[in-house]
Amino acid sequence: MPTPCTDYPRIIAHRCGGQLAAENTLAGLAAAARSGCHGVEFDVMLSADGVPVLIHDETVDRTTGGRGRVSDLTLAQLQRLDAGGEPVPTLADALARCRALGLWANVEIKPSIGQEAATGATVGRMLASLWNGCGVVSSFSPAALAAASGIAPGLGYAMVADSLPVDWRQVTQRFGLIGWHLAATAGPAALAAVQAAGLRTACYTVNEIDAARRLFAQGVTAIFSDRPDRWSPGEM
């Protein structure tokens, strides 16, 4: 099984390409690469027939021309929808495109309610067999991370949270985390605590250069941004 490198780029394009393209699309990955960005983040959920696809919401209503819950639609049905000029991409397609473009990837497991373990396990199996690029696997869901890390323990894992929970040290040890992905409002004390433990910190979602520089001055490893084009290549 390939072991991905886990050195974070400073600027990570949010949901593939941020505002440079439709979210969670292959076009977004290309847009991020054109902007000079070296890292991307995207969300992964299961179709009704168990295929990992890139989409953020539990329904397709906001980001496609269709309606309905992702977990109720097969891959064939999802790929007949217009997700901003292209079909809803699969995780396999996104991994292949990241390899071709040389992009570091943050695969965020975003399970539908009730499918946390199944989504984590499916994503873990796919990453173990297909992923030979650089990146990290993250999730808000402990159950999803537990399932993924149980199948693919050699990958780098990070927990996503709006703020740092009181039991963060126990969570870090349980999953062997390499980092925490926190809201930009999590606060200096939380960021400093994680950094003092030798872990990486990445903050979402930061679109202003001054705000990003303040976070970097606090020792933050990386930021997720909808506007990766606002940074020069030397800052990425």
C-alpha positions in Angstrom: 0.0 0.0 0.0 1.4 3.4 -0.9 2.1 5.7 2.0 1.2 9.3 1.1 3.4 12.2 2.2 1.6 14.4 4.8 3.6 17.7 4.6 0.8 20.3 4.2 1.0 23.0 1.6 0.3 26.4 3.1 -2.8 27.2 1.0 -5.3 24.4 0.3 -8.1 25.1 -2.2 -11.5 24.4 -0.5 -13.8 21.9 -2.2 -11.4 21.3 -5.1 -11.1 24.9 -6.5 -12.8 27.2 -4.1 -14.7 29.9 -6.0 -12.6 29.3 -9.2 -15.0 26.6 -10.4 -18.0 24.6 -9.4 -17.3 22.9 -6.0 -16.2 19.3 -5.7 -15.5 18.9 -9.4 -12.6 17.9 -11.6 -12.8 21.3 -13.2 -12.1 22.7 -9.7 -9.0 20.6 -9.4 -7.7 21.9 -12.7 -8.5 25.5 -11.7 -6.6 25.1 -8.4 -3.6 23.8 -10.3 -3.7 26.7 -12.7 -3.8 29.2 -9.9 -0.5 27.8 -8.6 -2.1 26.0 -5.7 -0.4 22.8 -4.6 -3.1 21.4 -2.3 -6.8 20.7 -2.6 -9.6 19.6 -0.2 -12.7 17.7 -1.3 -15.7 16.0 0.3 -16.6 12.3 -0.2 -19.9 10.6 0.3 -21.4 7.3 -0.8 -23.9 6.8 -3.6 -26.9 4.5 -3.1 -24.8 1.7 -4.6 -21.8 2.3 -2.4 -19.5 4.3 -4.7 -17.5 7.2 -3.1 -18.4 10.4 -5.0 -17.4 14.1 -4.5 -20.2 16.1 -3.0 -20.6 18.2 0.2 -24.4 18.2 1.0 -26.5 15.2 1.8 -28.8 16.2 -1.1 -27.9 17.1 -4.7 -30.3 20.1 -4.7 -27.8 22.9 -4.1 -24.9 21.8 -6.3 -26.5 20.1 -9.3 -29.6 20.4 -11.5 -31.3 17.5 -9.7 -33.1 16.8 -6.5 -32.9 14.1 -3.9 -30.6 12.6 -1.3 -27.2 11.4 -2.4 -27.6 8.2 -0.5 -30.8 7.4 -2.5 -29.2 7.9 -5.9 -27.1 5.4 -7.7 -23.8 6.4 -9.4 -25.5 6.2 -12.8 -28.2 8.6 -11.6 -25.7 11.0 -10.0 -23.6 11.1 -13.2 -26.6 12.1 -15.3 -26.8 15.3 -13.2 -25.1 18.6 -14.1 -22.7 19.5 -11.3 -21.5 22.7 -12.9 -20.8 21.6 -16.4 -19.7 18.0 -15.6 -21.2 14.9 -13.9 -20.7 14.3 -10.1 -17.1 12.9 -10.0 -16.1 9.7 -8.3 -13.3 9.6 -5.7 -11.4 7.4 -8.1 -11.6 10.1 -10.8 -10.5 12.8 -8.4 -7.5 10.7 -7.1 -6.4 10.1 -10.7 -6.7 13.8 -11.6 -4.7 14.8 -8.5 -1.9 12.4 -9.5 -1.9 13.8 -13.0 -1.8 17.4 -11.7 0.7 16.7 -8.9 -1.8 17.9 -6.2 -1.6 17.2 -2.5 -5.1 16.1 -1.4 -7.2 16.3 1.7 -9.8 13.7 1.4 -12.6 14.7 3.8 -15.0 11.9 4.5 -18.4 13.5 4.7 -20.9 10.6 5.4 -24.6 10.7 5.1 -26.3 10.3 8.5 -26.2 6.7 9.5 -23.5 5.8 7.0 -20.5 6.9 9.0 -18.7 3.6 9.4 -19.7 2.3 5.9 -18.4 5.5 4.2 -15.1 5.4 6.2 -14.5 1.8 5.4 -15.2 2.2 1.7 -13.0 5.3 1.4 -10.3 3.5 3.4 -10.3 0.5 1.1 -10.2 2.7 -2.0 -7.3 4.9 -0.7 -5.4 1.8 0.3 -5.6 0.4 -3.2 -5.5 3.5 -5.4 -3.8 6.4 -3.6 -0.1 7.0 -4.3 -0.1 10.7 -4.0 0.4 13.1 -1.1 -2.2 14.1 1.4 -4.3 13.4 4.5 -7.7 11.9 5.3 -10.0 13.9 7.6 -13.6 13.9 8.9 -15.9 15.5 11.4 -17.1 11.9 12.2 -15.1 9.8 14.7 -16.9 6.7 13.4 -15.8 7.4 9.8 -12.2 8.0 10.8 -12.2 4.8 13.0 -13.4 2.7 10.0 -11.0 4.2 7.5 -8.0 4.1 9.8 -8.8 0.5 10.7 -8.5 -0.5 7.1 -5.8 1.9 6.0 -3.7 2.6 9.1 -0.7 3.8 7.2 -2.4 7.0 6.0 -2.3 10.4 7.7 -5.5 11.3 9.6 -6.8 14.6 10.9 -10.0 15.4 12.8 -12.2 18.3 11.7 -14.0 20.4 14.3 -15.3 23.9 14.7 -13.5 24.2 18.0 -11.1 22.0 19.9 -12.9 19.5 22.1 -11.9 19.0 25.7 -10.9 15.4 25.0 -8.8 16.3 22.0 -5.7 14.5 23.4 -7.5 11.3 23.8 -9.0 11.6 20.3 -5.6 12.3 18.9 -4.2 9.1 20.6 -7.1 7.0 19.6 -6.8 7.7 15.9 -3.1 8.4 15.7 -3.9 11.8 14.3 -1.2 14.0 12.6 -3.3 17.1 12.9 -6.5 19.0 13.6 -8.5 21.0 11.1 -10.2 23.8 13.0 -12.4 26.8 12.2 -10.4 30.0 11.9 -12.3 31.2 15.0 -11.0 28.4 17.2 -8.7 30.8 18.9 -5.0 31.1 19.6 -5.0 29.0 22.8 -6.5 26.0 21.0 -4.1 26.3 18.1 -1.1 26.7 20.4 -2.1 23.6 22.4 -2.3 21.4 19.3 1.0 22.8 18.0 2.7 22.2 21.3 1.7 18.5 21.0 3.7 18.4 17.7 0.6 18.2 15.6 -0.3 20.1 12.4 -3.1 22.7 12.5 -5.1 23.8 9.4 -7.9 26.4 9.6 -11.0 26.9 7.5 -12.3 28.9 5.6 -9.9 31.8 5.1 -10.3 34.1 2.1 -8.5 37.3 3.2 -4.7 37.6 3.0 -4.5 39.6 6.2 -6.5 37.0 8.2 -4.3 34.2 6.8 -1.1 36.0 7.7 -2.4 36.4 11.3 -3.0 32.7 11.5 0.4 31.8 10.1 2.0 34.2 12.6 0.2 32.0 15.3 2.0 29.0 13.9 -0.9 27.5 11.8 0.4 25.0 9.3 -2.1 25.6 6.5 -5.4 27.3 5.6 -8.3 26.2 3.5 -9.4 29.0 1.1 -12.1 29.6 -1.5 -9.8 32.1 -3.2 -6.4 30.4 -3.7 -5.8 32.8 -6.6 -5.2 35.6 -4.1 -1.8 34.2 -3.0 1.4 34.3 -5.1 3.0 31.0 -5.9 5.8 31.8 -3.4 3.2 31.9 -0.6 1.7 28.5 -1.4 
